[in-house]
Structures are given as structure tokens and as C-alpha cells.
Amino acid sequence: VRAWLDEKPLTLDADGHFFAAFDRDAGLTATLRAELADARSLASPLTISARSWNIERVNVARTPGGATEAFMRIRRPELDRIAAARAVNADAEGWRQNFVWPAKGRISGRFGSQRIYKGGEAGAYHPGLDIATGGSGAVYVAPADGVVTLAATTPFSLEGNLLIIDHGQGLNSAFLHSSELMVREGQKVTQGQPLGRIGATGRATGPHLHWSLMWNGSRLDPLLFVGEM
């Protein structure tokens, strides 16, 4: 009747099913705990296999300094909208489905890639999967059913025209840099439905689709959700 992954409570559906996942920097052990209807408690230890990541070591120092206050005045409201969209937890069933590729093309950036600078200082790792289709305008589709919780038609400073789809159970997809969005906030979408067009809005060096997945604050590798392209 209740379950937890370590200390994180899990959402159970009517049949007692749930979704749970581990982010890139999770430890190698975890405990799945459950409370049964007869008041018994169960605990199952889990072993998590380590993965190799694309780590680039460069013999240059990281550029000092951070975001300016002028930039943060623009950025804070954007971050608030993103956090609100990811906290919706919509009544959607996409989390049950076998995900499909939202677009097909060259993989130009992999989840988990990271640069280590001179002195051992680590930059932020790449939080999603980049798909380059050779130019702007290609349509991308919903990888699974869900509800649109954010459709930023006024470009965000980094993400550009940002779209977030809630697949239920705390699992959501974000699509960055779109040249056009074809859906609106609050709209239900089905797997394979066109969502927008690939572009280079926001901070992007060229047209591509950045697809990221998050579950209750944990960033997940989209490659684990899809089969061969």
C-alpha cells in the first residue's frame, strides 16, 4: 500500500505499480521498501551497475566567474516556471509505455558527458540527449503519452522555446531549442503526436533537439527508454 526508494516515497497506481529510477550520480546500492496491507514491512536491497561516461579532460583552467545579477533577474522567473511544470504530476499513463524516438538523426550530444578542467575542477555534465537532423524545421513527436505542463513560446534565455510533457508518476520530458511549438499548456498528447519543430532558439550552436528526462528531481538517460533508432 506504500513504497519508498531509499527515503523517496513512490506513487502507486490502482494495481500497486510504480515507476522509479536512478540519476547519473546515484550510489551503487539502494533499498526498496514496502508496507503491505496486512501491516507487514518488506525491504529489498538493490545493487546498481556502474556506467562509463564520456569524460573529456582538458589542460586549460575553467573560466572564472558566474552568472551576473542582470542575467539572474531574467533567469529566476524562468527557473520558477520550469520547477512548477515539473511538479505538476499529471494524471497520465505515458510512464507505462515503451518510449519511441521523438526525432531521428545524428546523436550530437550524449547524456552524462562531462569536461574536467585543469586542476580537476569538473564542469556540469550534459543532462540530456542531443539529436541533430541537419537543419531547422524537422518535426519532433511525443515519445509517450502525457500532458503539456509548459509551452514557452517566448524563448527562455537558455532553453529557447521550451516544451515540457508530464508522463505521469513524476516522469517528464523536456524539449529545448524549438523553432515552433504545435501544442499548448494543459493539452493532452499521445505517443507519436507532433509537438513542434526543431530549431536553434536559446543558447544553441546549431539546430538540434535537446531531449531530457527527469523523475522527481533525478535526471535520466533517454537512451535507456528507447530501442534502436
Secondary structure per residue as TSV (DSSP state, phi and psi in degrees):
chain	resnum	aa	ss	phi	psi
A	1	V	-	360.0	-20.3
A	2	R	E	-144.6	152.2
A	3	A	E	-150.3	155.5
A	4	W	E	-140.3	145.2
A	5	L	E	-106.6	109.2
A	6	D	T	52.7	-118.7
A	7	E	T	-100.6	4.7
A	8	K	E	-90.4	117.8
A	9	P	E	-68.4	142.3
A	10	L	-	-103.3	148.3
A	11	T	-	-92.4	124.4
A	12	L	-	-101.0	138.6
A	13	D	-	-85.5	-174.1
A	14	A	T	-62.6	-24.2
A	15	D	T	-97.3	3.7
A	16	G	S	84.5	10.0
A	17	H	-	-83.4	155.2
A	18	F	-	-150.4	165.7
A	19	F	-	-115.1	138.6
A	20	A	-	-149.9	153.3
A	21	A	-	-157.8	170.2
A	22	F	-	-123.4	139.1
A	23	D	-	-83.4	178.4
A	24	R	T	-57.3	-38.5
A	25	D	T	-105.4	22.6
A	26	A	-	-65.4	155.5
A	27	G	-	-70.7	-179.7
A	28	L	S	-93.8	1.5
A	29	T	E	-137.2	152.9
A	30	A	E	-155.6	168.3
A	31	T	E	-129.8	126.9
A	32	L	E	-97.7	120.6
A	33	R	E	-117.0	145.9
A	34	A	E	-139.7	145.0
A	35	E	E	-111.9	122.7
A	36	L	-	-90.3	166.0
A	37	A	T	-62.7	-28.0
A	38	D	T	-88.5	15.5
A	39	A	S	78.7	1.5
A	40	R	-	-72.9	154.7
A	41	S	E	-120.7	140.7
A	42	L	E	-124.0	149.2
A	43	A	E	-137.5	126.3
A	44	S	E	-119.7	116.1
A	45	P	E	-72.9	142.2
A	46	L	E	-120.6	141.2
A	47	T	E	-109.3	128.4
A	48	I	-	-107.5	126.0
A	49	S	-	-73.1	135.1
A	50	A	-	-71.5	150.8
A	51	R	-	-120.2	158.5
A	52	S	-	-95.4	139.2
A	53	W	-	-118.0	157.0
A	54	N	-	-78.4	96.5
A	55	I	E	-105.8	122.7
A	56	E	E	-108.4	122.6
A	57	R	E	-102.5	122.8
A	58	V	-	-118.5	142.0
A	59	N	S	-91.8	46.5
A	60	V	S	-133.4	152.5
A	61	A	-	-78.2	149.2
A	62	R	-	-69.0	139.7
A	63	T	-	-62.9	124.0
A	64	P	-	-72.2	166.0
A	65	G	-	97.5	159.9
A	66	G	-	-130.9	-161.2
A	67	A	-	-69.1	141.4
A	68	T	-	-78.3	161.4
A	69	E	H	-65.6	-34.3
A	70	A	H	-61.8	-42.4
A	71	F	H	-66.2	-41.8
A	72	M	H	-66.4	-27.2
A	73	R	H	-63.7	-31.1
A	74	I	H	-81.3	-38.8
A	75	R	H	-75.4	-36.8
A	76	R	H	-57.9	-47.0
A	77	P	H	-62.1	-33.4
A	78	E	H	-65.7	-44.5
A	79	L	H	-63.0	-36.6
A	80	D	H	-63.8	-40.7
A	81	R	H	-67.1	-39.4
A	82	I	H	-64.5	-45.4
A	83	A	H	-62.5	-41.6
A	84	A	H	-64.2	-39.7
A	85	A	H	-65.7	-37.6
A	86	R	H	-78.6	-13.1
A	87	A	T	-94.9	1.2
A	88	V	-	-64.8	-45.1
A	89	N	-	55.5	64.6
A	90	A	-	-68.9	158.9
A	91	D	S	-81.7	81.9
A	92	A	-	-133.0	156.9
A	93	E	-	-114.9	10.1
A	94	G	G	-60.0	-28.9
A	95	W	G	-60.8	-21.0
A	96	R	G	-80.0	-19.8
A	97	Q	S	-84.5	160.3
A	98	N	-	-80.4	116.3
A	99	F	-	-68.3	150.4
A	100	V	-	-112.0	161.0
A	101	W	-	-66.9	130.8
A	102	P	S	-71.0	-25.1
A	103	A	S	-156.7	162.3
A	104	K	-	-123.9	137.0
A	105	G	S	170.7	-166.5
A	106	R	E	-75.0	133.0
A	107	I	E	-77.4	109.4
A	108	S	E	-101.4	-6.7
A	109	G	E	-159.0	129.7
A	110	R	-	-105.0	148.9
A	111	F	T	-59.4	138.9
A	112	G	T	88.3	-9.3
A	113	S	-	-62.3	145.0
A	114	Q	E	-152.9	149.2
A	115	R	E	-111.0	131.4
A	116	I	E	-107.9	122.9
A	117	Y	-	-91.6	170.5
A	118	K	T	-53.9	133.2
A	119	G	T	92.0	-3.2
A	120	G	S	89.5	2.9
A	121	E	-	-72.4	130.4
A	122	A	B	-97.7	134.9
A	123	G	-	-81.7	170.9
A	124	A	-	-66.7	143.5
A	125	Y	-	-80.5	157.8
A	126	H	-	-72.5	120.6
A	127	P	-	-90.5	7.7
A	128	G	S	-153.1	-164.6
A	129	L	E	-118.6	128.7
A	130	D	E	-101.6	129.4
A	131	I	E	-120.6	117.1
A	132	A	E	-101.4	129.2
A	133	T	-	-110.2	5.9
A	134	G	S	94.9	-0.6
A	135	G	S	165.6	174.5
A	136	S	T	-79.1	157.5
A	137	G	T	104.0	-16.6
A	138	A	-	-65.1	141.0
A	139	V	E	-82.5	137.5
A	140	Y	E	-113.9	155.4
A	141	V	E	-124.0	168.7
A	142	A	-	-72.8	125.2
A	143	P	S	-70.9	-20.6
A	144	A	S	-161.6	166.2
A	145	D	-	-59.9	154.7
A	146	G	E	177.1	-169.9
A	147	V	E	-127.6	135.1
A	148	V	E	-73.7	118.7
A	149	T	E	-107.4	-12.3
A	150	L	E	-154.1	130.7
A	151	A	E	-138.2	93.5
A	152	A	-	-89.5	93.6
A	153	T	S	-80.0	-18.3
A	154	T	S	-92.4	116.6
A	155	P	-	-56.2	135.4
A	156	F	B	-75.2	158.8
A	157	S	T	-62.6	-37.7
A	158	L	T	-105.3	-44.9
A	159	E	T	-84.0	-14.9
A	160	G	B	68.3	-143.4
A	161	N	E	-72.6	101.5
A	162	L	E	-99.9	137.4
A	163	L	E	-126.8	132.8
A	164	I	E	-124.4	129.3
A	165	I	E	-115.6	125.7
A	166	D	E	-91.7	121.8
A	167	H	-	-96.5	5.3
A	168	G	S	90.9	162.5
A	169	Q	T	59.2	22.9
A	170	G	T	83.3	6.0
A	171	L	E	-98.7	128.4
A	172	N	E	-141.6	151.8
A	173	S	E	-107.4	142.9
A	174	A	E	-122.5	138.3
A	175	F	E	-124.3	122.0
A	176	L	E	-108.9	158.2
A	177	H	E	73.0	17.4
A	178	S	E	-60.5	144.5
A	179	S	S	-84.7	-22.6
A	180	E	E	-155.6	141.7
A	181	L	E	-109.0	139.0
A	182	M	-	-109.7	2.5
A	183	V	-	-130.4	168.1
A	184	R	-	-125.9	162.6
A	185	E	T	-63.0	137.9
A	186	G	T	89.9	-10.1
A	187	Q	-	-79.0	138.0
A	188	K	E	-83.6	138.3
A	189	V	E	-125.9	154.0
A	190	T	-	-115.2	156.4
A	191	Q	T	-54.4	130.7
A	192	G	T	88.5	-6.5
A	193	Q	-	-72.8	134.9
A	194	P	E	-59.7	134.2
A	195	L	E	-111.0	-34.3
A	196	G	E	-179.4	-171.0
A	197	R	E	-119.1	141.2
A	198	I	-	-69.8	140.0
A	199	G	B	-151.6	-155.8
A	200	A	-	-138.7	32.4
A	201	T	-	-72.8	158.9
A	202	G	S	75.8	-151.9
A	203	R	S	-91.1	92.5
A	204	A	-	-142.1	142.3
A	205	T	S	-88.0	-9.2
A	206	G	S	-177.3	169.2
A	207	P	S	-63.9	127.8
A	208	H	B	-168.0	161.8
A	209	L	E	-101.8	119.6
A	210	H	E	-96.6	116.2
A	211	W	E	-113.8	121.8
A	212	S	E	-124.6	151.8
A	213	L	E	-124.2	139.9
A	214	M	E	-139.4	140.4
A	215	W	E	-127.7	111.4
A	216	N	T	45.9	47.1
A	217	G	T	90.1	-9.5
A	218	S	E	-95.4	129.4
A	219	R	E	-85.7	134.0
A	220	L	E	-120.3	155.3
A	221	D	-	-85.8	114.5
A	222	P	G	-57.7	-26.9
A	223	L	G	-60.4	-24.7
A	224	L	G	-75.9	-9.8
A	225	F	T	-102.5	-13.0
A	226	V	-	-122.6	158.7
A	227	G	-	-89.3	-159.3
A	228	E	-	-62.2	140.4
A	229	M	-	-70.6	360.0
